[in-house]
Amino acid sequence: MASTDVGDVSHVTPTAGITAAAWVAGTAPHSWQATAASGSPVGIKGADVAARTLALSVADLFNTPATLAVARAEPDRRCGARFTYRALLGNQPPRLDYRRPLR
C-alpha cells in the first residue's frame, strides 16, 4: 500500500478500498512496466473489474440503508462520540500552494 489521505478521511467518514489485478504478478509499481501493463488488455480488464466492483458496491449501499447506517455509526463506536479529529499539521496552510497561478 501507499501513503494516501484515507487515514485522515477515515476519522470523519467510513471508507472502503479494493485492489484489483491490473498488472502481471511481480510488476514494480511506479515503473515503465506498470505504465505499459496498465494500458494493456490485462490492465484495462483490471480497471473494468475495479470500476464495476465499486459501482455495484455503491448500488448495494443505496439499496440497503441499514448497512449504510451501521457503517456510519462505526467511527463513533470506535473513537467515541466526543472524538474530534485534529490534523497533525494543525490549522497551518500547506507549505506548497498548488493552486497558485504560474508566473
Secondary structure, 3 states (H helix, E strand, C coil): CCCCCHHHHCCCCCCCCCCCCCCCCCCCCCCHHHHHHHCCHHHHHHHHHHHHHHHHHHHHHHHCHHHHHHHHHHHHHHHCCCCCCCCCCCCCCCCCCCCCCCC
